[in-house]
Amino acid sequence: MPALESKEISATGDVTTTDSSILWSVVLTAGSDAASLVVRDGSGGTTRLTLKAAANTTVTHTFHEGVLFTSGIHGTLTGTGPVADFEYS
């Protein structure tokens, strides 16, 4: 497995803009209300994953074989105070 990098986002934005990134896992932690996270292949690209978490809970999704993103990894967050943590290579 290649060396992993991690990034936390607390607002909608790019996790990486590097071509050919492989996403291994995502952790969504909701704040004071329900949160959602849409993960896309680049901003405005194909939706690869949608996660939802109830208020003050955490949801984890692991890709055991990794998922290739060809236009970077982009996350769209909703809710009050959510945080999303990504592991990718």
Sequence and secondary structure as in RCSB ss.txt:
>XXXX:A:sequence
MPALESKEISATGDVTTTDSSILWSVVLTAGSDAASLVVRDGSGGTTRLTLKAAANTTVTHTFHEGVLFTSGIHG
TLTGTGPVADFEYS
>XXXX:A:secstr
    EEEEESSSEEEE  SSEEEEEEEEE  SS EEEEEEESTTS EEEEEEE TT EEEEEEEEEEEESS EEE
EEESSS EEEEEE 
